[in-house]
Amino acid sequence: MNNYEPLRKKLNFAEDLPFTPDWSAAADFLTLIADHCLEKKPATIVECSSGLSTLILARCCQLNEHGKVYSLENGSEYAEKTRQQINDFDLKKYATVIDAPLEKKEIEDSDYLWYSIKSMPVNSIDMLVIDGPPGFIQPNSRYPALPVLNDRLSNNCKIFMDDASRDDEKNIIQLWLDRFPQLKHEYIDTERGCSILSINK
Ligand SMILES: C[S@@+](CC[C@H](N)C(=O)[O-])C[C@H]1O[C@@H](n2cnc3c(N)ncnc32)[C@H](O)[C@@H]1O
């Protein structure tokens, strides 16, 4: 039995979940975001990086009969692969993978590469899942997510960041808490660590 089997059963997927060792989010992180999605039924979900997480969130929206996930993906081959999987699992109505090449963003006098959001059609995000860009690209790779998207977060938005046990991600959380004092942070001790931020505007 693979680690994803309990989640497959919970979400009533008929087929095995397509995962890539080391690159797919871990089952415990995916279970956390699925539980939140099933309970709170967010209308608009944005995620940074596509893959198995897109499939899981889209399936939750299908079960909820409500909501849609918009997945920013910088790698065109991974975008295509996720689209194919969404198609194969008949979840097209619940997920759109957006080609979002990394582009230069200047934030607080530092340069970062982060997703282009030119083609992102949403303005009120109820759930934000951050699992990219990959850490090897630059220090604090995921930091731009909140400075760039803050104006588009709804009042009750929940933010989930994977890999939160890493030093870079711990650093990013501290930078966010300093810059956005209205955020509340909770750390969950999952396989790779999960940071959950609540926004109270
Ligand atoms: C941690 S992965 C994203 C995982 C995704 N959230 C999931 O649960 O499957 C972050 C990024 O790595 C890239 N990526 C995915 N699979 C990869 C692989 N096998 N080798 C190199 N890069 C990969 C993609 O651009 C992806 O957006």
Ligand as a Chemical Component Dictionary entry (heavy atoms), coordinates in Angstrom:
data_LIG
# 
_chem_comp.id                   LIG 
_chem_comp.type                 NON-POLYMER 
_chem_comp.pdbx_formal_charge   0 
_chem_comp.three_letter_code    LIG 
# 
loop_
_chem_comp_atom.comp_id 
_chem_comp_atom.atom_id 
_chem_comp_atom.alt_atom_id 
_chem_comp_atom.type_symbol 
_chem_comp_atom.charge 
_chem_comp_atom.model_Cartn_x 
_chem_comp_atom.model_Cartn_y 
_chem_comp_atom.model_Cartn_z 
_chem_comp_atom.pdbx_ordinal 
LIG C1  C1  C 0  7.104  20.450 -5.131  1  
LIG S1  S1  S 1  6.687  20.481 -6.819  2  
LIG C2  C2  C 0  4.960  20.686 -6.806  3  
LIG C3  C3  C 0  4.177  19.584 -6.316  4  
LIG C4  C4  C 0  2.700  19.727 -6.401  5  
LIG N1  N1  N 0  2.176  20.753 -5.526  6  
LIG C5  C5  C 0  2.142  18.368 -6.046  7  
LIG O1  O1  O 0  1.597  18.183 -4.968  8  
LIG O2  O2  O -1 2.331  17.473 -6.871  9  
LIG C6  C6  C 0  7.163  22.129 -7.288  10 
LIG C7  C7  C 0  7.469  22.317 -8.756  11 
LIG O3  O3  O 0  8.509  21.444 -9.126  12 
LIG C8  C8  C 0  8.432  21.168 -10.517 13 
LIG N2  N2  N 0  8.476  19.706 -10.650 14 
LIG C9  C9  C 0  7.479  18.817 -10.526 15 
LIG N3  N3  N 0  7.916  17.552 -10.705 16 
LIG C10 C10 C 0  9.225  17.651 -10.967 17 
LIG C11 C11 C 0  10.263 16.701 -11.255 18 
LIG N4  N4  N 0  9.986  15.406 -11.320 19 
LIG N5  N5  N 0  11.500 17.170 -11.496 20 
LIG C12 C12 C 0  11.778 18.499 -11.452 21 
LIG N6  N6  N 0  10.841 19.447 -11.181 22 
LIG C13 C13 C 0  9.598  19.034 -10.937 23 
LIG C14 C14 C 0  7.132  21.774 -11.037 24 
LIG O4  O4  O 0  7.413  22.975 -11.713 25 
LIG C15 C15 C 0  6.372  22.040 -9.743  26 
LIG O5  O5  O 0  5.542  23.144 -9.878  27 
# 
loop_
_chem_comp_bond.comp_id 
_chem_comp_bond.atom_id_1 
_chem_comp_bond.atom_id_2 
_chem_comp_bond.value_order 
_chem_comp_bond.pdbx_ordinal 
LIG C1  S1  SING 1  
LIG S1  C2  SING 2  
LIG S1  C6  SING 3  
LIG C2  C3  SING 4  
LIG C3  C4  SING 5  
LIG C4  N1  SING 6  
LIG C4  C5  SING 7  
LIG C5  O1  DOUB 8  
LIG C5  O2  SING 9  
LIG C6  C7  SING 10 
LIG C7  O3  SING 11 
LIG C7  C15 SING 12 
LIG O3  C8  SING 13 
LIG C8  N2  SING 14 
LIG C8  C14 SING 15 
LIG N2  C9  SING 16 
LIG N2  C13 SING 17 
LIG C9  N3  DOUB 18 
LIG N3  C10 SING 19 
LIG C10 C11 SING 20 
LIG C10 C13 DOUB 21 
LIG C11 N4  SING 22 
LIG C11 N5  DOUB 23 
LIG N5  C12 SING 24 
LIG C12 N6  DOUB 25 
LIG N6  C13 SING 26 
LIG C14 O4  SING 27 
LIG C14 C15 SING 28 
LIG C15 O5  SING 29 
# 
